[in-house]
Amino acid sequence: MSVLVVTGTGTEIGKTIVTAAVAAAAAHRRVAVLKPAQTGLAPGEPGDVAEVARLAGAHVTAVELARFPEPLAPATAARRAGMDPVRPYEVAEAAEKLAADHDLVLVEGAGGLLVRFDDEGATLADAARLLAAPVLVVAPAGLGTLNSTALTAEALRARELDCLGVVIGSMPAAPGLAERCNVADLPVAAGAPLLGVVPEGAGSLAPADFRARAAGWLAVPLGGDRPLG
């Protein structure tokens, strides 16, 4: 697993923090994090890859391919900015180049799996297919997550892409009934194992604390020591 694509069932559900946790758990390896399209930030502002590197540590190489100023889907943001969109082949080429001198390359998407990169309808799924890379799905903990996770998993299967597993991106400290039940039900919805549960507020931890705790949030396939769910 030299390249792993990280997607989500939606936006603002913890993809970046999960990506940082996977990178932190691989502290003994050379890790690169690739963000194909960063939206909603001006030049010079720290983006998702900078946050991953801050939390995970100095062993992380952070690469951003394209940045668009408005907080929109990449295709829309690129069009409105009059900028060239990012293309799946560019993502694949960048990831393969990074894989040549890194042990693990994490490709973090924007939003969900089928958010458009360009006006022709290319998506993160197309980049994953070019890379023949497994996909890790980040999902929220609460109500509605089973449906969105099942739809994402169905889209992966339809494209003959491998769903490595699911990680809950932000688990409340005092989970309600839905959150507790979803821990057991998410693997069924995804047809893939639960590979991690990241606590709410993990991104607010001091980096040293984040790194010390990351392995406990993740299962063995992601470099952690949590039992498979």
N, C-alpha and C positions, 0 to 999 in steps of 0.2 A: 504494500500500500504506500507507494511513494507519492501519489497524488490523491488527495481526498477533497471532494467538492462539498461545501457546507451550504445548504439551503434552508429555507424556513417555510412554514405554512402561511406566513404573512410577514408583515414588517413590525419592528419594535417588539420583538418577542425574545431577544437574547442571543441572536446569531453571533454577534461580535464577541460577547462574553464567553459563549461556548467555544468559539474558535480560539480565544485566548486560553481557555482552560485546557484544550487539547494541546496547544503549543506549550503551555507550562508543564504539562505532564510529560512532555517529550524533551525535557531540559538537557538530557544527555545526548540529544541528537541535533543535527543541523536542520533547522526548520525555516521555511519561507512561507510567508502569508501573502497571497495575491488577491487584491480587490480589483475586479475588472472595471467596475463603474461606481464611483462615489458621487452621490448627488446631495445637493443641499448645503454645500460648503463653498466658501470663497477660497481663492488661492492663498496658501499659507496657513489656513486653519487646519488643526490636526483632525485626521479622519479615522476611519475604523482601523486601518492597519497600524496607525500610530498608537491607538488604544490597545490593540493586541500586543504590540511590542512593549508598551509601558507595563502592562500587567504581567506578561509572560516572561520577559527577560531579554538580556542582551544577545542570547543565542538566536533570536528571531530576525530574519531579513524581511523587511516590510516593503512591498511593491504595490503601487497603485497605477493602473493603466490609463484611466480617464477620469476626469472630474468635471461635473456640471453644476452650475451654481444653484439651480432651483431644486427644491425637495420633491422631485417627481420621479416617475418611472424613467429609467435611463433613455429609452427611445424618445420620450416626450421632452425630457430635459435637454437632450442633445439637439433636437429639432428646434426648440425654442431659443437655444443659445447660438444657433447657427454653427454648431460644431459637428465634426465627424463622430458618428456613433462608434462604440466599440463593437467588434465583430467576433463571433465565436472562434474563428481560426486564429485571431490575435491572442485571445485568452489561452487557447491550446498551445500556441507557440511559446508564449511567455512562461506558462507552467512547465512545459517540457525543458525549456532552457534552465529554469530554476532547479528542476529535478536532476539535472546533470551534476550539480555540485551541492545538493542538499539531500538529506535523508527523507524529509517529509515536506510536501508542499500542500498547504491548505488554501483552497480557492473559495473565498467567501462571496456569495452572491448578494444581490440587492433585492430586498423583498422576497417574494416567493419564486418557486422554480420556473414559472412560465411568464414572469415579468419580461417585457420585450426589451431587448438591447437596441434594436433598430426597427425601421418602419417595414422591413420585410418579414418581421415576425420571429427573428432569431432570439433564442433564450439561453439561459444558463444550461438548460438540458442539452442543447446542441453542443456547447463547449464540453460538457461531461461526456457526451457520446464520442466526440473527436479524441478525447483523452482516454477513453475506455476506463474511466475512473469511477469508483464507488461514490455514492452520495449519502451524506449524513443529513438527516432531517431534524431541524430544531422546531419544537412545538411548544405552545403555551400550555399551562397546567389546567386551566379551568374549562367551563362549559363551552362547547363549540369546537374544542380541539380534536375530538374524535373524527368529526366529519372532514375538517380541513386536512387532517393527517391522512385519512383514507383517500381523499382526492389526490393529494400529492403522491402517495404511494402508487395509486392507480396510474397517474401520469408517468411515473418512472417505469412501471411495468410495461405500459403501452409503447414506450421507447426502448425497451429492452435494456434499461439501466438498472444497476444493482443498488438497492437501498441497503446500506450497511446497517442502519439502525436509526433509532430516534433518541433524542436528548430533550428533556424538559428544560427550557431555557431560563425559567424563573419560578421556582417553587416557593410559595408563601411560607413564612415561618410557622404559621398556624393554618395549615391547609383545611379547607372545608370538605364536605362530603364528596363533591364532584372531583376535586383535586386528588383526594385519596383513592377514589375509584379509578380515576384515569391512569394512575400509575400501573394498575393491572390491565386496563383496557387499551391503552395506547399501542402496546406491541401487537395486539389482535387487529386493531384498525390499520396498522402499518404493514402487517405481515412480516415484521422484522423486530429484532430484540430492542428492549429499552437499554440504551448504552450509557445513560447518565441522567442525573437530576441535579441541576445547578440551583443553589438557593437564591431567592430574591435578594437583591442588593449586593451580590457578589462583586460586581464591578466597582463598588464603593470601598472595598477592602484596600488596605495598603498593599502594594505589589508583593511585598515579602509574604504577607499573610495569604494572599491569593495563590501564590506559587506553592506554599506549604499545604494548602487545602485542596488544590485542584485535582490531584489524583484520587482523593476520596469521593469526588463527585462523579467520576467516570469509571466505566467498566474496563476490563482488561483489553478488549480490542482497540480502545482509544488511549491505552497507556496508563490506565488507572488501576485501582484495586477494589472498586465497588463490585459486588456480585451482579451477574447478569440478571436483568429483569425480564 
